[in-house]
Structures are given as C-alpha cells and as structure tokens.
Amino acid sequence: MTTARCPHRKLEERDGAKFCAGCDAQIYLPRRRPVPKEAAIRRYEEGESLASLAQSFAVSETTLRRRFTEWDIPLRAPAEASRLHRPLSTWND
C-alpha cells in the first residue's frame, strides 16, 4: 500500500481512513479549521477586514473568503474595503 495523492479520485473509507478505490493508495485530506460563523459575520459586517479576521481566527484570507461565499455573505468590493480602512484626511492637514 502506498501513500500518495491519487489521480483516480474514487475514495472509499476503511477503518476511519480514506483510500483510493482504483489503486489502494491511502489519501490524506486536509482538515478544515473551525471558524466561528456568527462572530466572523458580525465582525465583518461591522467593518473589520478579511485580513484582520483571518489572522484572529488563524486561517488564510482565502479560507475566510471561501467560507463567506459558502455562507452567502456578500464580500466587499476592493474600493469599498479600502474606503473603510483609509484614514480621513482634509485639505488643511
């Protein structure tokens, strides 16, 4: 039995482990890190950035963006995000 990423993509489970049905290679799938849904959504809607949230939940921005998409949370456009985090300035400064 080998341990690899298999191109067959036909998984079967035996004794709590995943194996390829085509070549019997043991497949290791990445584990999903938990993200507290309600807290993440609330903080994002209050204006916190994806980068800040991702860092506080110890996940990547990509992971958090993917979760928000799964949860049907609309993501801010880049212009809106930068406007939220840009300090206000005046002509008198």
N, C-alpha and C positions, 0 to 999 in steps of 0.2 A: 504494500500500500504506500502511495506517495502523498506528500503534502504539497499542494500547488493551487494556483488559480486555473481553473479548467475552462476550456472554451465551450464545453458541451452545454452548460447552463441548465442541466437537469438535476436538481437536487433531491436527495432523499435523506431522511433523518433516521439514524440508528443510534440507540443508546445515548441520546442527547447531543450527538454530534452530527454535522452535515457532511454528506458525501456526494460525489458526482455519480449519477446512475450510469453514465457512459463509461467512465474509466476507473471508478472506485477511489479517486483522489479525495482526501479529506479537504474540505473547504472551510476557511476561516472567514466569517463575515464580520465587518466592523460593528461594534456596539454603538447604539445611539446614546449620546449623553442626554440626560434629562434636562429639560428647560421648563421652568415653572410658567405655564401658559398665561395665566391671569396676570401675574406680576410683569411678565415681559410685555404683554399687550398694553397694560395700563401705563407703564413707564414710557413705552414708545409713543403712545397717544399723548402723553404729557410733554413730549418733545425731546426725549433722550435719544441719542444717536444709536444706530445699529452697532457701531464700533464700541461704544461705551457699554451697551448691553451685552454684547458678545464677550467682552473682557470680563464683566462681572459674573457671567454665567459659565465662564471657562469653555466657550465654544468659538468657532470661527464665525466671521460675518456671513460667510456663505451658508453655514449651517443655520444661522438665525434667519437669514433671508429665505431659505428653503422652508423652514418651519412656519414663518409668517404666511408664505404662499399656501402651504398646506392648510393653515387655519383661516384662509380667506381674508387676511388682513392686508389692506392696500398699503403698498410701500410708497414712501415719499419720493418725489422726483428729485434728482440731484440739486436743481435750483432751489427747491423748497427746503431741502436739508441744509444747504449752505446758508440760506437766509435765516434759518432758525439759530444757527451757531455763529453767525458773523456778529461781532460787536457793533453796536450802533455808533455811528460817528456823525459829527456835524461839521459844517464848513468852518466853524470857529475853532476847531481843535488845532 
